[in-house]
Amino acid sequence: MNEILRATAAELAAKIATGEVSSVEVTRAHLAQMAAVEPRVHAFLHVDGDRALAAATAVDAKRAAGEKLGPLAGVPLALKDVITYRGAPTTCGSKILEGWYPPYNATVTECLLANDIVILGKTNLDEFAMGSSTENSAYGPTRNPWDLDRIPGGSGGGSAAAVASFEAPIAIGTDTGGSIRQPAALTGTVGVKPTYGGVSRYGLVALASSLDQPGPCARTVLDAALLHSVIGGHDPRDSTSITEAVPPVVEAALSGDVSGMRIGVVKELGGAGYEPGVAARFNEALVLLQRAGAELVEVSCPHFEYALAAYYLILPSECSSNLAKFDAMRYGLRVGDDGDRSAEEVMNLSRGAGFGDEVKRRIIIGTYALSSGYYDAYYGSAQKVRTLITQDFERAFKQADVLVSPTTPTTAFRLGERINDPLAMYKSDLCTIPSNLAGNASASFPCGLAPENGLPVGLQVMAPAMADDRLYRVGAALERELASEIGGLLIDELAAGAAGEYLGVKEAVK
Ligand code: GLN
């Protein structure tokens, strides 16, 4: 048991392929871990153990018959509940979609199934992926396995917490402004936002279509790369999908060679407002990367300062349009349909009851920013800023092969701490948003624990579009150097330390 839960996805797949362990055993172990920790963590909104075991049984039968298996065949996975999976509900963390069963699979889901990955269930998120703490879920918050009084980040707090609490070795997230990377940083896990268009958005319920991107969550760099290679690639059903082949992410994760690589430290993403422990671990990560042969340069991206403001005009504008389809007429929640009320009244009542405060706030802001009198002043200006940010990246990537910053200004905050202060909440994504606006590849890798509170800190790495492999090169180098410093993976501290006991990890893995 212990060994199964602590193993990486790559190790599990290798053992399943040789028959040393069965996918059914591996799946059972993870379902047992869920039973032990879910009452405290609440990473999942929906789990279907029978279906997962049936899928695992099918993988074991394929192996026994000598059929060819994919690189992660038989490995259990957690799927963010904003991606459709036929036969399971998709709620997007919202009451408006409660009980909705999608009639189709997302392309990401199809890729997972085609590769014999075992889907355990759907993970919790901020409603329609709007938030940085998972507290905006209509089904209650997820808690951070490192400290159950703290948030796991958001919107993909469920996927990150599932991986961090050993309920699943790998998970799928989506990142519109940081929802894969910020939760990864706050839970000591790996999270990658691939280049926009690198992974299909078909079947991902849209938040902001020009920013959304699905990607892998894992405990190791190689596991993330393997999952990236499974879900990446061209999809004719997504008109923004890139036709080029997936960059060589697995090779990069295996090599971890950064010798001679120029790493650009972004001057604007640091300084005042960053917790001392975050700054300390970030600076140490730079030293480790230098030790691994990388060269550090300072770069300036002067327009990053306006990224948050531009994002909070572009995202609400797109989401006000994307969420118009939840009108109670075709599917989803319907309130007040008593035969006397008009369709418009039923729409108003349903949207009023079905959407939470943050979703309503953004629909109102977006509708305002797009209105004819204000379009140029707000939406139009934000799009110009978006171009300036893209140009900052282009200039910086002439001086450096990748750019780095802390992933988040602070470590995980306490539940309730920022929920009534949207601006404080929005600032969690200060460092992650520029990559969404520009569409380039970006990731967060664990770089240690903040000395003041023992909570994880993430290093953000940003690479040019379609140079996703560079992220993995840097991530693997950092993982190797950090492991030699601390004697293993950072995440193992959670399983071994006090937090592990608190979680029930120890009881469950005996
Ligand atoms: N926290 C950001 C927001 O609330 C990012 C969300 C996301 O990436 N889905 O918009």
Boltz pocket constraint, residues with backbone or C-beta under 6 A from the ligand:
constraints:
  - pocket:
      binder: B
      contacts: [[A, 128], [A, 129], [A, 130], [A, 131], [A, 132], [A, 154], [A, 155], [A, 174], [A, 175], [A, 176], [A, 177], [A, 178], [A, 179], [A, 180], [A, 207], [A, 315], [A, 425], [A, 429]]
      max_distance: 6.0
